[in-house]
Structure formats: C-alpha cells, structure tokens
C-alpha cells in the first residue's frame, strides 16, 4: 500500500513537471523522490492527511475498530431508614440490631461513668439508699467502653422489656433474679448476668474497687447478645421523631433540674447545638470518659412515679415502683418543655408520652434521657426565651436621576 501511495505521488510530480517544462530542462530524473520536489504551480502537494486517509495504518485501524471503554457504573446510594430508638438515619442492618440494656452504677465511687454518649436511651431512677441507678440502652451505636455495671432491679427489667432487650447486670435483688430466671430467655428480656459471663464478656478494672469496677465494650456486648440467644430483626418504632427545629425557632437559655436524695441533675439548654448539657451535683459538665465529650441529649423526659419499700425482708431498703399505669410527665425538646402524661399498659408494653390534648409527642432525632422521679420530688423547669430578631438594615434611598454611586459612594462617570 505504501509503494502505491509513493508511485501515485511520483506520477503527480511528473505531471507537474511536464506542466512547467521541468522534464525538458532535465531538472527531474526518473526515480527521484518526488517528496523532495517543490510543489508545482497550480497543483497542491499531497498532504499528510491525504496520505493518512489513503492508508490509515495499523494504529488508525485499531483505533477505529477498538470497543469504547464503558463508563463505570456509579455506586448505588445506600438505603437509609430511621433507627427505632433515636430516629437517626442508618442502614437497615444497623436499624435491626438487637437492643442491649446495661444497669449502671451511680454511687459516688462509680463516677464518672462511661458509655453515656453511645446510648440511644438512658433511664435514671431511684434505688435503695437514696442513690439512683442508670440503665443505658444501646441500639444504633455501641460503646467503646461502658460501666461500672451493677445489679438488676425489677422495675428496670420492665423498661428493658419494652424492647425485648439483652439485659446486662451483675446479680440483682431476689425479685429481679426470680423474674430473670422465669422470663429471661427472651420472654421479657435476654438475661446477660455477669455471674455467668464474667471474665468473658465483662471485665473488672484495677483502677476501681469492687463492686464499682465491672466494665464491658462493644465487641464483647455484641458477641454476648448472640450467646444469650438474641437475634437481629426489624424493630417497630414506638416514639415519633422529627429533625432539629431551625435556629430561629429555638430559645436562648433554659434549665431543667431534678433532685434525688443524694444526687442532683441539671440540664442547661444550648441553642447552638440544640442539646441539653448535663451536669451532676453542681458540676456543669458531665463528661463521658469513653469519648471525652460532654453528655448532652437531644431530649429530656421527666416522669413522676409512685415508689415504695419492697419489704422483701432483706433490710436493704429496696424499692418497688408502679411502672404500669400513667402519671405526670414533662417532655423537653428543641428548647421547649410541655407538660403531659406518660402511659404504660403492660409489663412489656412501651412507655409512651402524650401532650395535654392526649396526642403523642414528637421528639427530636437523637438521644433521650428519662428521669424517673418519686412523687413529691422537686422538679425545676424554666424554658428560655427567643432572642430578639436582628433588625434588617433599611436600604439607602437613591435619587431617580443623576449619576449612580460606586462602591465608595463616589459618583461613577457614565
């Protein structure tokens, strides 16, 4: 093919030479490379593009016949669904994780406790001796470290039963242990006692003295949940959730304070983060050692409930509570508090919250702290107020005629 092209180019050069009389003068010799001759007048020299079109060559052929590289298929956007206890958007797998509830010590020697900030819901209620106790419920997040874990109480089991939770504890009252033996294999909860799983999924730290030294972590809790028979499956949400209120709708300031006999809890509303900054016994900032951050839930609920002596013959002054029924409640979210009612219709039934009109309340997406208070307890609630709106600057008046003003206010020549 290339020889044909070269012969054609030589022929064209010969024709041009004859037209100009070059052959008569002997300026062209047969066999001379036509590519070295000057272009004849009135006849265009064969161009490189013409040569290429005549003989595309191997690279051109392969380029023309090559299959176009397909564009990469974009990764599908992962499906997100609301987590049942917080309303946070998570994957379906996370939303189906089995809830795990842990009893947490609140004696002075147990503070500061770890794990608060990973919990979906935190309950705090009275226990014997005037010292309250916590129950942290983990679902869409798991704690890197959590403890100290303490003993079971019957009324906490009923709150854990609302989610058929894995129930972690270190022993318990005789009534609680009897309930767990009878209905701790998934009927109410899944019993995860340190007496059975200590040294495997619970550990005792050296930095604290017993009984304030039992801890666990995410990996251990997850494996233990499987060992006690809990399975991950879709969980029906009970509470309603909505996104944060816009900043302009949030008040500035506000405080909630509840007092147990030997413990005082304060929440100070923070407008910027739309959270309630938690403090204990006069300390304004309760810090979770697991992540080093301030404990600051999105929602705070205060429930009034009847408590009385258990009279179990132990002389340990244990309490019992009327958890099934209804009572007064305050629900705080987005910096505003409403007075309403809590209702629980059965041992395993969920605790629901209603406003004065009897309508279910809507919480803000995120963590909820529930303060359960004995009837007659001192509760102080003071909401903040909306900041005065920032005045909108009035635009300066401009004359309808004359030169316009530039950025500095000086006239701009037209």
C-alpha positions in Angstrom: 0.0 0.0 0.0 2.8 2.4 0.9 4.5 1.7 -2.5 1.3 2.6 -4.3 1.0 5.8 -2.5 4.6 6.7 -3.3 4.1 5.8 -7.0 1.0 8.0 -7.1 2.9 10.8 -5.6 5.7 10.4 -8.2 3.1 10.4 -11.0 1.6 13.6 -9.7 5.1 15.2 -9.6 5.8 14.1 -13.2 2.6 15.7 -14.3 3.5 18.9 -12.6 7.0 18.8 -14.0 5.7 18.4 -17.6 3.3 21.4 -16.9 6.2 23.6 -16.0 8.7 22.3 -18.5 10.9 20.7 -15.9 11.3 17.5 -17.9 12.6 19.4 -20.9 15.3 21.0 -18.8 16.3 17.8 -17.2 15.5 19.0 -13.8 13.6 15.8 -13.0 15.2 12.4 -13.2 13.1 9.3 -13.1 13.4 7.6 -9.8 14.0 10.9 -7.9 12.0 11.2 -4.7 9.0 13.3 -5.5 8.7 14.4 -1.9 11.8 16.5 -2.4 10.5 18.5 -5.3 8.9 21.9 -4.9 5.2 21.9 -5.2 4.1 22.6 -8.9 2.4 25.8 -9.5 -1.4 25.4 -9.5 -1.2 21.8 -8.1 -1.4 21.1 -4.4 1.2 18.9 -2.8 -0.2 15.7 -1.4 -0.8 16.4 2.3 -0.1 14.1 5.3 -3.8 14.0 6.0 -4.4 12.8 2.5 -1.8 10.1 2.9 -3.3 9.1 6.2 -6.8 8.9 4.7 -5.4 6.7 1.8 -3.6 4.4 4.2 -4.9 4.6 7.8 -2.1 2.4 9.0 -2.3 -0.2 11.8 -2.8 2.4 14.6 -5.7 4.1 12.8 -7.3 0.8 12.1 -7.0 -0.4 15.6 -8.4 2.9 16.9 -11.4 2.8 14.7 -12.2 -0.8 15.5 -11.5 -0.6 19.3 -14.5 -1.1 21.5 -15.3 2.0 23.5 -14.5 1.7 27.2 -17.8 1.7 29.1 -18.3 4.3 31.8 -18.1 2.9 35.3 -21.4 2.3 36.9 -21.9 4.7 39.9 -22.2 3.0 43.2 -25.9 2.9 44.4 -26.8 5.3 47.1 -27.2 3.2 50.3 -30.8 2.9 51.6 -31.2 4.5 55.0 -34.0 4.1 57.4 -34.8 5.6 60.9 -33.3 3.9 63.9 -36.2 2.8 66.1 -34.9 4.3 69.4 -33.5 7.6 68.1 -34.8 8.3 64.6 -31.3 8.7 63.2 -30.9 7.6 59.6 -28.9 4.3 59.5 -28.7 1.3 57.3 -31.3 -1.4 57.6 -28.7 -3.7 59.1 -28.0 -1.2 61.9 -31.7 -0.5 62.4 -32.2 -4.2 63.1 -29.5 -4.6 65.7 -30.9 -6.1 68.9 -31.1 -3.5 71.8 -28.8 -4.1 74.7 -29.6 -2.6 78.1 -27.0 -2.3 80.9 -27.5 -1.4 84.5 -25.0 1.3 85.5 -23.9 2.2 89.0 -24.4 5.8 90.3 -22.7 5.7 93.6 -20.1 8.4 94.1 -17.3 5.9 93.8 -18.6 4.9 90.4 -18.4 8.3 88.8 -17.5 9.3 86.1 -19.4 6.5 84.3 -18.6 5.5 80.7 -20.8 4.9 77.8 -23.5 7.6 78.1 -22.9 9.2 74.7 -23.3 6.0 72.7 -26.6 5.1 74.3 -29.9 5.6 72.4 -31.9 6.0 75.6 -30.8 6.5 79.2 -33.1 5.8 82.2 -32.3 7.1 85.7 -34.5 6.1 88.6 -34.3 5.8 92.4 -32.7 2.8 94.1 -32.1 1.9 97.7 -30.2 4.3 100.0 -31.3 7.4 98.1 -28.8 6.8 95.3 -30.3 6.5 91.9 -29.2 4.0 89.2 -28.9 4.2 85.4 -29.9 1.9 82.6 -28.3 2.6 79.3 -30.0 1.2 76.2 -27.7 0.7 73.1 -29.1 0.1 69.6 -27.8 2.1 66.7 -24.5 2.8 68.3 -22.3 0.8 70.6 -19.9 2.0 73.4 -16.2 1.6 73.1 -16.2 1.3 76.9 -19.1 1.1 79.4 -19.5 0.8 83.1 -19.5 0.3 86.0 -22.2 -2.4 85.6 -24.3 -3.0 88.7 -27.2 -5.2 89.9 -30.7 -5.7 88.5 -33.9 -4.2 89.8 -37.4 -5.4 88.8 -38.7 -2.0 87.5 -35.7 -1.6 85.3 -36.4 -5.0 83.8 -39.9 -3.8 82.8 -38.3 -0.9 80.9 -35.8 -3.1 79.2 -38.7 -5.5 78.3 -40.2 -2.7 76.2 -37.5 -3.6 73.6 -37.1 -7.2 74.5 -33.5 -6.2 75.2 -30.5 -8.1 76.2 -30.3 -7.2 79.9 -26.8 -6.8 81.3 -26.3 -6.7 85.1 -24.2 -8.1 88.0 -26.6 -10.2 90.1 -29.6 -8.4 91.5 -32.4 -8.3 94.0 -34.2 -11.6 94.8 -37.3 -10.4 92.9 -35.3 -9.3 89.9 -33.4 -12.6 89.8 -36.6 -14.6 90.0 -38.0 -12.7 87.1 -34.9 -13.3 85.0 -34.9 -17.0 85.8 -38.5 -17.3 84.7 -38.7 -14.8 81.8 -35.1 -14.0 81.0 -34.8 -16.3 77.9 -36.5 -13.9 75.5 -39.9 -13.8 77.1 -39.3 -10.3 78.6 -35.5 -9.9 78.1 -32.4 -11.9 77.5 -30.6 -12.4 80.7 -26.9 -11.4 80.5 -25.7 -11.8 84.0 -22.0 -11.1 84.9 -22.3 -14.1 87.3 -22.5 -16.2 84.2 -20.4 -14.2 81.7 -17.8 -12.5 83.9 -14.3 -12.8 82.7 -15.6 -13.5 79.2 -17.7 -10.5 78.2 -17.3 -8.5 81.3 -14.0 -7.5 82.9 -13.0 -6.0 86.2 -10.7 -3.0 86.0 -7.9 -2.4 88.5 -8.4 1.3 88.8 -11.6 0.9 90.9 -12.6 -1.2 93.8 -15.3 -3.8 93.7 -18.3 -3.5 93.2 -17.7 -0.4 91.1 -15.3 -1.9 88.7 -17.2 -4.1 86.2 -17.0 -2.9 82.5 -17.6 -4.1 79.0 -17.3 -2.9 75.4 -18.9 -3.0 72.0 -17.3 -6.2 70.8 -18.0 -8.1 74.0 -21.6 -7.0 74.2 -22.3 -7.9 70.6 -20.9 -11.4 71.0 -22.7 -11.9 74.3 -26.0 -10.8 72.8 -25.7 -13.7 70.3 -24.6 -16.2 73.0 -27.8 -15.4 75.1 -30.0 -16.0 72.1 -30.9 -12.5 70.9 -31.3 -12.2 67.1 -31.2 -9.1 65.0 -34.5 -8.3 63.3 -36.7 -5.4 62.3 -37.8 -3.3 65.3 -41.0 -1.4 65.4 -40.5 2.2 66.4 -42.7 3.4 69.3 -41.8 7.1 69.5 -42.2 9.8 66.9 -39.1 11.8 65.8 -38.6 15.0 63.7 -35.4 16.9 62.7 -34.0 19.8 64.7 -36.0 22.9 64.8 -34.5 25.7 62.8 -32.2 28.0 64.8 -34.5 31.0 64.7 -37.2 28.9 66.4 -35.0 27.8 69.3 -35.0 29.8 72.6 -31.9 31.0 74.3 -31.2 29.6 77.7 -33.4 27.3 79.8 -32.8 24.9 82.6 -34.2 21.6 84.0 -33.2 20.4 87.4 -34.3 17.3 89.3 -33.2 16.3 92.8 -32.8 12.8 94.2 -31.9 12.5 97.9 -28.1 12.2 97.2 -27.9 13.4 93.7 -28.9 16.5 91.7 -29.1 16.6 87.9 -29.1 19.8 85.9 -29.7 20.2 82.2 -28.9 23.6 80.5 -30.3 24.1 77.1 -27.7 25.0 74.4 -29.4 26.8 71.5 -26.5 26.4 69.0 -26.3 22.6 69.3 -30.0 22.0 70.2 -28.9 19.8 73.1 -29.3 19.8 76.9 -25.9 20.0 78.6 -26.0 17.7 81.6 -24.4 18.3 84.9 -24.3 16.3 88.2 -24.2 17.6 91.7 -23.2 21.1 90.8 -20.7 20.2 88.2 -21.9 21.9 85.0 -20.3 19.5 82.6 -20.7 15.7 82.9 -18.0 14.2 80.7 -18.2 10.6 79.3 -14.7 9.1 79.7 -15.4 6.8 76.8 -15.1 9.6 74.3 -14.1 12.6 76.4 -17.2 14.6 75.4 -20.0 16.4 77.3 -23.1 14.4 78.0 -25.8 16.3 76.1 -29.0 14.6 75.0 -31.4 16.0 72.4 -34.5 15.1 74.5 -35.2 15.1 78.3 -38.2 13.5 79.8 -39.2 13.8 83.5 -41.7 11.2 84.8 -43.4 11.2 88.1 -44.0 7.7 89.6 -45.0 6.1 92.8 -42.2 4.3 94.7 -42.4 2.4 98.0 -40.4 0.0 100.1 -40.2 -3.5 98.7 -40.4 -5.2 102.2 -38.5 -8.2 101.0 -37.1 -9.0 104.4 -33.6 -8.2 103.4 -33.3 -4.9 105.4 -31.6 -3.4 102.4 -34.4 -0.9 101.9 -35.0 -1.9 98.3 -37.8 -0.2 96.4 -40.6 -1.2 94.1 -42.3 1.1 91.6 -45.7 1.3 90.0 -44.4 1.2 86.4 -47.7 0.0 84.8 -50.2 2.8 84.7 -49.9 6.5 84.0 -48.7 9.7 85.5 -47.5 13.3 85.0 -44.5 13.9 82.7 -42.6 16.8 81.2 -41.1 16.4 77.8 -38.4 18.8 76.7 -37.1 19.1 73.1 -35.9 21.9 70.9 -35.5 24.1 74.0 -39.2 23.9 74.9 -40.9 21.9 77.6 -44.5 20.7 77.6 -46.4 19.1 80.5 -48.1 15.9 79.6 -48.6 12.3 80.6 -46.7 9.0 80.5 -48.6 5.7 80.0 -47.5 2.1 80.1 -50.3 -0.5 79.7 -48.4 -3.7 80.5 -45.1 -5.1 81.8 -43.6 -5.5 78.3 -45.6 -2.6 76.7 -43.8 0.6 75.7 -43.8 3.8 77.7 -45.5 6.4 75.6 -45.7 10.2 76.1 -48.7 12.4 75.4 -49.4 16.2 75.5 -52.2 17.7 77.4 -54.6 17.1 74.5 -53.8 13.4 74.6 -51.8 13.5 71.3 -48.4 11.6 71.1 -45.5 13.9 71.5 -42.8 14.3 68.8 -39.2 14.0 70.0 -36.1 15.4 68.1 -33.9 12.9 66.3 -31.2 11.8 68.7 -30.6 10.6 72.3 -33.3 10.7 75.0 -32.6 10.9 78.8 -35.5 9.8 81.0 -35.5 11.0 84.7 -37.9 8.9 86.8 -38.8 10.8 89.9 -40.7 9.7 93.1 -44.0 11.5 93.7 -43.3 14.7 95.6 -39.8 15.2 94.2 -38.6 18.7 93.5 -38.5 19.4 89.8 -37.5 22.8 88.4 -38.2 23.6 84.8 -37.6 27.0 83.2 -37.6 27.5 79.5 -35.5 30.2 77.8 -36.9 32.9 75.5 -36.5 33.6 71.8 -33.8 36.2 71.2 -35.0 39.5 69.8 -34.9 39.3 66.0 -32.0 41.0 64.3 -33.3 44.2 62.6 -33.0 44.1 58.9 -30.9 47.1 57.5 -33.0 49.6 55.6 -31.6 50.2 52.1 -30.4 53.7 51.5 -32.7 55.8 49.3 -31.3 56.6 45.8 -32.2 59.6 43.6 -34.1 58.6 40.4 -31.8 60.9 38.3 -28.2 61.8 38.3 -25.0 59.8 38.4 -25.1 56.4 40.3 -22.9 55.8 43.2 -19.9 53.5 43.1 -18.8 51.2 45.9 -17.2 54.0 47.9 -20.2 56.3 47.4 -18.5 58.5 44.9 -20.3 59.2 41.6 -19.4 56.9 38.7 -19.0 58.7 35.4 -21.3 57.5 32.6 
